[in-house]
C-alpha cells in the first residue's frame, strides 16, 4: 500500500469521523462504497433497483425512510 502524506491522513481521519457521526434507524441508513474500477452507471442502476424493491416494504414509515435514504445516496 502506498504511503499517505500528512494531508491525506488528515482528510481520511476527517472522513472517518463524519461517517462515525452518521445516524440511522436500522435499515434506513444507506452506505454506498464505489470501488474505483466500478462504473458509476452500474452503481446508479443498482440503487434504482434497490429503490424499486423498497416499495415492497410493508411499514409506510420505514418504506418512506428507506426510499429517502436511497435517493440521497
Protein Blocks (a to p, Z undefined) as FASTA:
>chain_A
ZZddfklmmmmmmmmmmmmmpccehjlpccddddfklcfklmmmmmmmmmmmmmmpmblm
lmmmmmmmmmmZZ
